[in-house]
């Protein structure tokens, strides 16, 4: 009797013989990918190592005119923060400013000036020229201490100055080198990042097998591919969130160790300031059967005739010296939370009752994001398998990547605060609600799926109320079976209809009672009582605010520069002569996500679909998505303003419509006319053309789609890495600079 080992070896040999060609092809691809990644890391990204290997290094330590301590280290001081070297008369390829590691970590800005064969005096920027740009150097990053210079001939004089008002003096300097040898540096993070990118290029290349694997014909293999993609995306999202450690709110002995309690394996701590603790404080109040926050408003706020006037609040605060909570609802002498209550019931209250500690908001955002990725992938899979015949794994993965990377979720992970949590939860419940609805339409367990779907869709009201517009998708999804075919008038159909509307009624009753207990009104969520930068009770709806918002949200081109991270905040201008609530944004979605250009072909693609189907389910879904997206953008602008995180409210709808249009195009591309009768070609030529032409058109669709999606993914990555106030780049700029050096390897 063969042993277990022999059985395994036998089956492996059989598997290898059956798939020998495919296995050899995969191994060749892996070898090529590894070779390319290794070449890029060891040669291209280390180009400075090779170009500086033959330089004659000059140590300027004896020429440094700074205070030198007993430890043989120089010190820059606030009154003595520059060094100058004269009569060098040598060619300089680079400078190494060797700051000591034995000092507080900080990012220093250096101003470098020199004279050479083309400049007899130091030069700066003029009306027509740009001088030597300022250089940032991290005291903790050896790579950033090497600065390449582009001089003309021999350098005579050289001046290096520390500039900026936030420098922590004294700054300790070991020495300065000219023409230093750049060390070889193998960056494992960069290597694996490049390896991943090259692997994706190999996998998604137009000739890849994934574009020949139809999902209906290969259900098992395609599902394995989708699950693998989802796992990788979830891992990347979690990695990105934990990279911004200052926003996470959890600490261990090796992560955020400055906030570690010294005993627990993991402990949570507060991040984001006082007003960012609203959900945690509401959970404490709910545990004590109260719906308002425990903190007592100051007496001057209670005595104000109009506490919602920020200017008057600021004056009263200066006079009394007593602060107040910002961005909370104030009503009848108490602070309230006007954000949706569902995240509190879902995360904060159970966590507080179990541990007595505040729930880390970032983990809630991450959980919602991961569930959104799973739900969105399942929803797209449902559409691809049950409404289309020819969707391949490749087309699915391309649009799925576009959907996940461009819907705004990544920006919510960049700032995983309680402002982002309701949006993330609203989107999470929306995709799962739609998925359960879609499952119920073709299932024998309609009651269960419809109830689950409607419960998810109804809970959106307790997270992000404007996303309730997605519930209008019930009309194209259920109108024909329940209204046109009058199924609602049957006993079974009426029961199913109750399962659809029942959860809405239950959730609505709970939210209305919650509102009435706080503000004495069933429909008042408390947003108008917000203590924010403007008086929300007087904000109203003004037509003049709509056009600037729609331009910013949809049509504004991104602002790009030639240095990492390349993406800059977009300029804003308006002719609306009133107060506009505006935070930094980075361009409109139709410029930043070119895959949305598919919407320009909306009419012919929808007409094509309608001509092939007796129902209009897909058409109705597309139009409801687009109208809902525009409506939500207008609602956001009128109710709150123009903010980058609000892009997540409506980008989802436009991308979902694009996915359906791509599926329609992919479904019909082989049916497009290829040659007309009477063209003068023989039958054999026409037959060959009919055989060759469809792959050409399909290849064109694939290549175009890949380019559009790649541009959008690139923008999303840059948006995630762009420095912003309050993010990792602002709190730990010296550590963020390691990332800059890894990408700008040539400097």
C-alpha positions in Angstrom: 0.0 0.0 0.0 1.5 3.4 -1.0 2.4 5.8 1.7 0.9 9.3 2.1 4.1 10.8 0.8 4.0 8.5 -2.3 0.4 9.4 -2.9 1.1 13.1 -2.8 4.2 12.7 -5.1 2.1 10.7 -7.6 -0.7 13.3 -7.7 1.9 16.1 -8.1 3.5 14.3 -11.0 0.1 13.8 -12.6 -0.8 17.4 -12.1 2.6 18.5 -13.6 2.1 16.3 -16.7 -1.4 17.7 -17.3 -0.3 21.3 -16.8 3.4 21.2 -17.8 3.2 24.0 -20.4 1.2 26.3 -18.1 3.5 25.6 -15.2 6.6 26.3 -17.3 5.0 29.5 -18.6 4.2 30.7 -15.0 7.7 29.9 -13.8 9.2 31.9 -16.7 6.9 34.8 -15.9 8.0 34.7 -12.3 11.6 34.6 -13.2 11.2 37.6 -15.6 9.3 39.6 -12.9 12.0 38.9 -10.3 14.8 39.7 -12.7 13.2 43.1 -13.7 12.5 44.0 -10.1 16.1 43.1 -9.0 17.5 45.0 -11.9 15.5 48.1 -11.1 16.5 48.0 -7.4 20.1 47.1 -7.7 21.0 49.2 -10.8 18.4 51.9 -11.6 17.5 52.9 -8.1 21.1 52.8 -7.0 22.4 54.8 -9.9 24.0 57.3 -7.5 26.2 54.5 -6.1 27.7 53.8 -9.5 28.1 57.4 -10.6 29.9 58.5 -7.4 32.2 55.4 -7.1 35.1 57.1 -8.8 34.9 60.6 -7.1 37.6 62.0 -4.9 35.9 62.9 -1.6 36.8 66.1 0.2 36.1 66.5 3.9 35.4 70.1 4.8 35.6 69.6 8.5 38.6 71.8 9.0 36.9 74.7 7.1 33.6 74.7 9.1 33.2 77.9 11.0 30.7 76.8 13.7 30.8 76.3 17.4 32.4 72.9 18.1 31.7 71.1 21.3 33.8 68.8 23.3 32.3 65.8 21.6 33.9 67.0 18.3 30.4 67.9 16.8 29.5 71.2 15.3 26.3 73.1 16.2 24.0 75.3 14.2 22.3 77.8 16.4 19.5 80.3 15.8 22.0 83.1 15.5 24.6 81.1 13.6 22.8 78.9 11.1 24.9 79.0 8.0 28.4 77.9 6.8 30.3 79.3 3.9 33.3 77.9 2.1 35.4 80.1 -0.2 38.1 79.4 -2.8 37.2 75.8 -3.3 38.0 75.8 -7.0 36.9 72.3 -7.6 34.1 70.5 -9.5 31.3 69.4 -7.1 29.0 66.5 -8.0 27.3 66.2 -4.7 27.3 67.3 -1.0 26.9 65.2 2.0 25.6 67.2 5.0 26.3 64.7 7.8 24.0 65.6 10.6 24.5 63.7 13.8 22.0 61.0 14.7 22.4 61.9 18.3 19.8 64.7 18.4 16.0 65.1 18.1 14.6 63.8 14.8 13.5 66.6 12.5 13.3 67.6 8.9 15.6 70.5 8.1 15.3 72.8 5.1 18.6 73.8 3.5 19.3 76.7 1.2 22.3 76.0 -1.0 24.1 78.7 -3.0 27.3 78.6 -5.0 29.4 80.4 -7.5 30.9 78.6 -10.5 32.1 79.3 -14.1 28.7 80.6 -15.0 28.0 82.7 -11.9 30.5 85.0 -10.2 28.0 85.8 -7.5 25.4 83.8 -5.6 22.1 83.7 -7.5 18.5 83.3 -6.5 15.2 83.2 -8.4 14.3 86.1 -10.6 11.3 87.0 -12.8 12.6 84.8 -15.6 14.7 82.2 -13.8 14.6 79.8 -10.9 17.4 79.6 -8.4 18.7 76.5 -6.6 15.5 75.1 -4.9 15.4 74.5 -1.2 16.4 71.0 -0.1 14.9 69.0 2.7 17.1 66.8 4.8 16.1 64.4 7.6 18.5 64.1 10.5 17.4 60.4 10.7 17.7 59.5 7.0 21.2 58.9 5.6 19.9 58.8 2.1 18.6 62.4 2.3 22.0 63.7 3.5 23.4 63.3 0.0 22.5 66.2 -2.3 23.4 66.2 -6.0 24.4 69.6 -7.4 24.2 70.7 -11.1 27.0 73.2 -11.4 28.8 74.7 -14.4 32.6 74.0 -14.2 34.5 74.5 -11.0 32.7 75.8 -7.9 34.5 78.6 -6.1 32.3 79.5 -3.2 29.6 77.5 -1.4 27.1 78.6 1.2 24.7 76.3 3.1 22.0 77.8 5.4 19.3 76.4 7.6 16.0 78.2 6.8 12.6 78.0 8.5 11.0 79.1 11.8 10.3 75.7 13.3 13.8 74.4 13.6 14.8 72.9 17.0 18.2 74.4 17.7 21.0 73.5 18.3 21.4 71.3 15.3 24.3 68.9 15.6 26.6 68.5 12.5 29.4 66.0 12.2 31.0 67.3 9.0 30.3 68.2 5.3 31.7 66.2 2.4 32.1 67.2 -1.2 31.9 64.5 -3.9 30.9 61.8 -1.4 30.5 58.2 -2.3 26.9 57.3 -2.2 26.5 53.9 -0.5 24.7 51.0 -2.1 21.3 50.8 -0.5 18.9 47.9 -1.1 15.5 49.1 0.0 13.3 46.0 0.7 10.1 48.0 0.9 10.8 49.6 -2.5 11.9 46.3 -3.9 8.6 44.5 -2.9 6.6 47.5 -4.1 8.3 47.4 -7.5 7.9 43.6 -7.6 4.2 44.1 -7.0 3.9 46.7 -9.7 5.8 44.6 -12.3 3.7 41.5 -11.3 0.5 43.5 -11.9 1.8 44.7 -15.3 2.6 41.1 -16.2 -0.8 39.8 -15.0 -2.9 42.6 -16.6 -1.0 42.8 -19.9 -3.4 42.6 -22.8 -2.3 39.1 -23.9 -2.7 37.7 -20.4 -4.8 34.5 -19.9 -7.2 36.4 -17.6 -8.9 38.1 -20.6 -9.7 34.6 -22.0 -11.2 33.2 -18.8 -14.9 33.8 -18.9 -16.4 33.9 -15.4 -19.5 31.8 -16.3 -17.5 29.1 -18.0 -14.8 29.0 -15.3 -16.7 29.6 -12.0 -14.1 28.0 -9.6 -10.9 29.5 -11.1 -12.5 32.9 -11.5 -13.7 32.9 -7.9 -10.2 32.0 -6.8 -8.8 34.9 -8.7 -11.3 37.3 -7.3 -10.8 36.1 -3.7 -7.0 36.5 -4.2 -7.5 40.1 -5.5 -9.7 41.0 -2.5 -7.3 39.6 0.0 -4.4 41.6 -1.6 -6.5 44.8 -1.6 -7.5 44.3 2.0 -3.9 43.8 3.0 -2.8 46.9 1.2 -5.6 49.0 2.7 -4.6 47.8 6.2 -1.0 48.5 5.6 -1.7 52.0 4.4 -3.9 52.8 7.4 -1.3 51.6 9.9 1.4 53.5 8.0 -0.3 56.7 9.2 0.4 55.8 12.8 -0.5 59.1 14.3 -4.2 58.6 13.2 -4.6 55.0 14.3 -5.1 55.3 18.1 -3.7 51.9 19.1 -0.3 51.4 20.7 2.0 48.4 21.4 5.6 48.0 22.6 6.8 48.5 19.0 4.0 50.6 17.4 3.1 54.1 18.7 5.2 53.1 21.7 5.1 56.7 23.0 1.4 56.0 23.9 1.9 52.4 25.1 0.8 51.9 28.7 3.7 49.6 29.4 1.7 46.5 30.4 -1.0 45.7 27.9 -0.4 43.8 24.7 -2.4 46.5 22.9 -4.0 49.6 24.3 -6.0 52.4 22.7 -5.5 56.1 23.1 -7.2 59.3 21.9 -6.2 60.9 18.7 -7.5 64.0 16.8 -8.3 66.4 19.6 -11.3 67.0 21.8 -14.0 67.2 19.2 -12.8 63.9 17.6 -13.9 62.0 20.7 -17.6 62.6 20.1 -18.5 59.0 19.4 -16.5 57.7 22.3 -18.1 60.3 24.7 -21.6 59.4 23.4 -20.9 55.8 24.1 -20.1 56.7 27.7 -23.3 58.7 28.0 -25.4 55.9 26.5 -23.9 53.5 29.0 -25.4 55.9 31.7 -28.7 56.1 29.7 -28.1 59.7 28.5 -28.2 60.9 24.9 -26.2 64.1 25.4 -22.5 64.3 26.1 -21.3 64.5 29.7 -19.2 67.6 29.3 -21.0 70.7 30.4 -21.1 73.7 28.0 -19.7 77.0 29.5 -22.2 79.4 31.0 -21.4 82.1 28.4 -22.5 79.7 25.6 -25.8 79.0 27.4 -26.3 82.8 27.8 -25.8 83.7 24.2 -28.7 84.8 22.1 -27.3 83.0 19.0 -24.7 80.4 20.1 -24.3 79.3 16.4 -22.5 82.6 15.4 -18.8 81.6 15.4 -17.6 85.2 15.5 -19.6 85.9 18.7 -18.4 82.6 20.2 -14.8 83.4 19.6 -15.2 86.8 21.2 -16.9 85.3 24.2 -14.2 82.7 24.5 -11.5 85.3 24.5 -13.2 87.4 27.2 -13.9 84.5 29.5 -11.0 82.2 28.8 -13.4 79.2 28.8 -13.3 76.9 25.8 -16.1 75.0 24.2 -16.5 71.8 22.1 -16.2 72.5 18.4 -18.2 70.8 15.6 -20.8 69.3 18.0 -24.5 70.0 18.1 -25.5 72.4 20.9 -29.2 72.4 21.9 -31.0 73.4 25.1 -27.9 73.6 27.3 -26.3 70.3 26.2 -23.8 69.0 23.7 -25.1 66.4 21.3 -23.6 64.3 18.4 -25.3 65.1 15.1 -23.4 62.4 13.2 -25.2 59.1 12.5 -25.7 57.0 15.6 -25.2 53.5 14.0 -21.4 53.5 14.3 -21.7 54.1 18.0 -24.1 51.2 18.4 -21.9 49.1 16.1 -18.5 49.8 17.5 -18.2 52.2 20.4 -20.9 51.2 22.9 -20.1 47.4 22.8 -16.4 48.1 23.1 -16.8 50.5 26.0 -19.2 48.1 27.8 -16.6 45.3 27.4 -13.4 47.1 28.1 -14.2 50.5 29.6 -11.9 52.1 27.0 -12.7 54.2 23.9 -13.0 52.3 20.7 -10.1 53.2 18.2 -11.9 55.0 15.4 -9.4 54.1 12.8 -10.1 50.4 13.3 -13.8 51.1 12.7 -12.9 52.8 9.4 -10.7 49.9 8.5 -13.3 47.3 9.2 -15.9 49.3 7.2 -13.5 49.7 4.3 -12.6 46.0 4.3 -16.2 45.0 4.4 -16.9 47.5 1.6 -14.2 45.9 -0.6 -15.7 42.5 0.0 -19.3 43.7 -0.6 -18.4 45.7 -3.7 -16.5 42.8 -5.2 -19.4 40.4 -4.5 -21.9 42.9 -6.0 -19.9 43.3 -9.2 -19.4 39.5 -9.4 -23.2 39.1 -9.1 -23.8 41.5 -12.0 -21.0 39.9 -14.1 -22.2 36.3 -13.7 -26.0 36.7 -13.7 -26.6 39.5 -16.2 -23.8 39.1 -18.7 -22.4 36.1 -20.5 -19.0 37.2 -21.7 -17.4 39.0 -18.8 -13.9 37.6 -18.3 -11.8 37.5 -15.2 -9.5 40.1 -16.7 -12.3 42.7 -17.5 -13.8 42.1 -14.0 -10.5 42.6 -12.2 -9.7 45.8 -14.2 -13.0 47.4 -13.4 -13.0 46.1 -9.8 -9.6 47.7 -9.2 -10.8 51.0 -10.7 -13.9 50.8 -8.5 -12.0 50.1 -5.2 -9.2 52.6 -5.8 -11.3 55.5 -7.1 -14.4 55.4 -4.9 -12.9 57.6 -2.2 -12.4 54.8 0.4 -8.6 55.2 0.3 -8.9 58.9 1.3 -11.1 57.9 4.2 -8.3 55.5 5.3 -5.8 58.3 5.0 -7.8 60.3 7.6 -9.6 57.5 9.6 -11.3 59.9 11.9 -14.9 60.0 13.2 -15.7 62.3 10.2 -14.8 59.4 7.9 -16.4 56.6 9.8 -20.1 57.4 9.0 -19.3 57.7 5.3 -17.4 54.4 5.3 -20.2 52.7 7.2 -22.8 54.1 4.9 -20.9 52.9 1.8 -20.4 49.5 3.4 -24.1 49.0 4.2 -25.0 50.2 0.7 -23.0 47.7 -1.2 -24.1 44.8 1.0 -27.7 45.9 0.8 -27.6 46.0 -3.0 -25.8 42.6 -3.0 -28.5 41.0 -0.9 -31.2 42.5 -3.0 -29.6 41.1 -6.1 -29.2 37.7 -4.6 -32.9 37.8 -3.5 -34.1 38.4 -7.0 -33.0 35.0 -8.2 -33.2 33.0 -5.0 -35.8 30.7 -3.5 -35.0 32.5 -0.1 -36.2 35.9 -1.2 -37.7 36.8 2.2 -34.3 36.4 3.9 -32.2 38.2 1.3 -34.7 41.0 0.9 -34.9 41.6 4.6 -31.1 41.6 5.0 -30.7 43.9 2.0 -33.3 46.4 3.2 -31.9 46.3 6.7 -28.5 47.2 5.4 -30.0 50.0 3.1 -32.1 51.3 6.0 -29.1 51.5 8.4 -27.5 53.9 6.0 -29.8 56.5 7.4 -28.1 56.1 10.8 -24.7 56.6 9.1 -24.8 58.9 6.2 -28.4 60.0 5.4 -27.8 61.4 1.9 -26.7 57.9 0.8 -30.3 56.8 1.2 -30.8 58.0 -2.3 -29.2 54.7 -3.3 -32.4 53.0 -2.1 -34.1 54.4 -5.2 -32.4 51.5 -7.0 -35.3 49.4 -5.6 -37.4 50.9 -8.4 -35.5 49.5 -11.4 -34.7 46.3 -9.5 -38.2 45.5 -8.3 -40.7 47.5 -10.4 -41.2 44.9 -13.1 -41.8 41.8 -11.0 -43.9 43.4 -8.3 -45.7 46.2 -10.2 -45.8 45.5 -13.9 -46.4 41.7 -13.3 -48.5 42.5 -10.3 -46.7 40.0 -8.1 -47.3 42.3 -5.1 -51.0 41.3 -5.2 -50.2 37.7 -4.6 -49.8 36.3 -1.1 -46.2 35.4 -1.7 -45.4 38.6 -3.4 -47.0 40.7 -0.7 -45.0 38.9 2.0 -41.8 39.6 0.0 -42.8 43.2 -0.3 -43.2 43.4 3.5 -39.7 42.0 3.8 -38.5 44.8 1.6 -40.1 47.7 3.4 -40.3 46.2 6.9 -36.7 46.9 7.9 -37.0 50.5 6.7 -40.0 51.1 8.9 -38.2 49.6 12.0 -35.0 51.5 11.5 -36.9 54.7 10.7 -39.0 54.3 13.9 -35.8 53.9 15.9 -34.1 56.9 14.4 -37.1 59.1 14.7 -37.5 58.2 18.4 -33.8 58.9 18.9 -34.2 62.3 17.2 -37.4 63.2 19.2 -35.7 62.3 22.5 -32.9 64.7 21.7 -34.4 67.6 19.8 -38.2 67.1 20.2 -38.6 66.4 16.5 -38.9 63.1 14.6 -37.0 64.3 11.5 -34.4 66.7 13.1 -30.9 65.0 13.1 -29.4 68.0 14.8 -27.0 69.1 11.9 -28.4 72.7 12.0 -27.3 73.0 15.7 -23.7 72.3 14.8 -21.1 74.6 16.4 -19.0 75.0 13.3 -17.4 77.8 11.2 -20.8 79.1 10.0 -24.3 79.4 11.4 -26.0 76.3 10.1 -29.4 77.5 11.2 -29.2 80.3 8.7 -27.3 78.4 5.9 -30.3 77.4 3.8 -30.3 76.4 0.2 -28.7 78.9 -2.2 -28.3 78.3 -6.0 -25.1 80.3 -6.2 -23.2 77.6 -4.2 -24.1 74.8 -6.7 -22.0 75.7 -9.7 -18.6 76.2 -7.9 -19.2 72.9 -6.1 -20.1 70.9 -9.2 -17.1 72.3 -11.0 -14.8 71.4 -8.1 -16.3 68.0 -7.6 -16.5 67.0 -11.3 -14.6 69.2 -13.7 -11.6 70.8 -12.1 -8.2 69.6 -13.4 -5.7 68.5 -10.8 -2.7 70.7 -10.0 0.5 68.9 -10.8 4.2 69.8 -10.2 7.5 68.2 -11.2 8.6 66.9 -7.8 7.2 64.2 -5.6 4.4 63.8 -4.6 3.6 65.7 -7.9 -0.1 66.3 -6.8 -0.9 69.6 -5.2 -4.1 71.1 -3.8 -6.2 72.6 -6.6 -6.9 76.3 -6.7 -10.4 77.6 -5.9 -12.1 80.6 -7.2 -15.8 81.6 -7.2 -18.1 84.5 -8.0 -20.5 83.5 -5.2 -20.3 86.6 -2.9 -21.1 84.8 0.3 -19.4 82.4 2.7 -18.2 79.1 1.0 -17.2 76.2 3.2 -14.1 74.8 1.5 -11.2 72.5 2.4 -8.4 71.5 0.1 -9.4 69.4 -2.8 -7.3 67.8 -5.6 -9.3 67.9 -8.7 -12.6 66.8 -10.1 -13.4 63.1 -10.7 -13.8 63.4 -14.5 -10.2 64.6 -14.7 -8.7 62.4 -12.0 -10.5 59.2 -12.9 -10.4 58.9 -16.7 -12.3 55.6 -16.6 -15.4 57.8 -16.1 -15.0 58.9 -19.7 -16.8 55.7 -20.6 -19.9 57.7 -19.6 -19.6 59.7 -22.8 -20.7 56.6 -24.6 -23.8 56.2 -22.3 -26.4 56.7 -24.9 -25.2 54.2 -27.6 -24.4 51.5 -25.0 -27.7 51.8 -23.2 -29.6 51.7 -26.5 -27.7 48.6 -27.5 -28.5 46.9 -24.2 -32.2 47.9 -24.5 -32.4 46.5 -28.1 -31.3 43.1 -26.8 -33.4 42.8 -23.6 -37.1 42.9 -22.9 -36.4 44.4 -19.5 -34.7 47.7 -18.6 -33.2 46.7 -15.3 -29.6 47.6 -16.1 -30.6 50.8 -17.9 -32.7 51.9 -15.0 -29.9 51.1 -12.5 -27.4 53.2 -14.5 -29.7 56.2 -14.6 -30.6 56.0 -11.0 -26.9 55.8 -10.0 -26.0 58.8 -12.1 -28.9 61.0 -10.9 -28.2 60.0 -7.3 -24.5 60.9 -7.7 -25.3 64.4 -8.9 -28.0 64.9 -6.3 -25.7 63.8 -3.5 -23.0 66.2 -4.7 -25.4 69.1 -4.6 -26.8 68.1 -1.2 -23.2 67.9 0.2 -22.4 71.3 -1.2 -25.5 72.9 0.1 -25.6 71.3 3.5 -21.9 71.2 4.4 -19.5 72.5 1.7 -16.7 71.3 -0.6 -14.5 68.7 1.1 -12.2 66.0 -0.3 -13.8 63.3 1.9 -17.2 64.1 0.4 -16.0 62.7 -2.9 -16.7 59.2 -1.4 -20.4 60.1 -1.2 -20.9 60.2 -4.9 -17.9 58.7 -6.7 -19.3 55.3 -5.9 -22.4 55.9 -8.1 -20.5 57.0 -11.2 -18.0 54.2 -11.0 -20.8 51.6 -10.6 -22.5 53.0 -13.7 -19.2 52.8 -15.6 -18.7 49.2 -14.6 -22.1 48.3 -16.0 -21.4 50.2 -19.3 -18.0 48.3 -19.6 -19.8 45.0 -19.2 -22.3 46.0 -21.9 -19.5 47.0 -24.3 -17.6 43.8 -23.6 -20.8 41.8 -24.1 -21.4 43.2 -27.6 -18.0 43.9 -29.0 -18.0 40.8 -31.2 -21.4 41.8 -32.7 -20.2 45.1 -34.1 -20.3 45.3 -38.0 -16.9 44.4 -39.4 -17.4 44.6 -43.2 -20.2 45.7 -45.4 -21.7 43.7 -48.2 -20.7 44.8 -51.6 -17.4 46.1 -50.4 -15.5 44.3 -53.2 -13.8 41.8 -51.0 -14.0 38.1 -51.7 -15.8 35.8 -49.3 -12.6 34.3 -48.1 -11.2 37.7 -47.3 -14.4 38.7 -45.5 -14.3 35.4 -43.6 -10.7 36.0 -42.5 -11.6 39.5 -41.5 -14.6 38.3 -39.5 -12.2 35.9 -37.7 -9.5 38.4 -37.0 -11.4 41.6 -36.4 -13.2 40.8 -33.1 -9.9 40.1 -31.2 -8.5 43.4 -32.5 -11.5 45.3 -31.2 -11.4 43.4 -27.9 -7.7 44.1 -27.6 -8.4 47.8 -28.3 -11.1 47.9 -25.6 -8.8 46.1 -23.1 -5.8 48.4 -23.8 -7.9 51.5 -23.6 -9.5 50.4 -20.4 -6.1 49.5 -18.9 -4.7 53.0 -19.7 -7.7 54.8 -18.2 -7.7 52.7 -15.1 -3.9 52.9 -14.6 -4.2 56.7 -14.7 -6.9 56.7 -12.1 -5.0 54.3 -9.8 -1.9 56.4 -10.2 -3.8 59.5 -9.1 -5.3 57.7 -6.1 -1.9 56.5 -5.0 -0.5 60.1 -5.2 -3.5 61.4 -3.4 -2.8 59.0 -0.6 0.8 60.0 -0.3 0.3 63.8 -0.7 1.3 65.7 2.5 -1.6 67.2 4.3 -2.2 68.9 7.6 -2.7 66.4 10.4 -1.5 63.4 8.4 1.7 61.3 9.0 3.7 63.7 6.7 2.8 66.6 9.0 3.4 64.9 12.3 6.5 62.9 11.4 8.0 64.8 8.4 11.4 63.4 9.1 10.1 59.8 8.8 7.9 60.6 5.7 11.0 61.9 4.0 12.3 58.3 3.8 9.5 57.6 1.4 10.4 60.7 -0.6 14.0 59.6 -0.9 13.0 56.1 -1.9 10.9 57.4 -4.8 13.1 60.3 -5.9 16.2 58.1 -6.0 18.0 60.3 -8.5 18.3 63.4 -6.3 
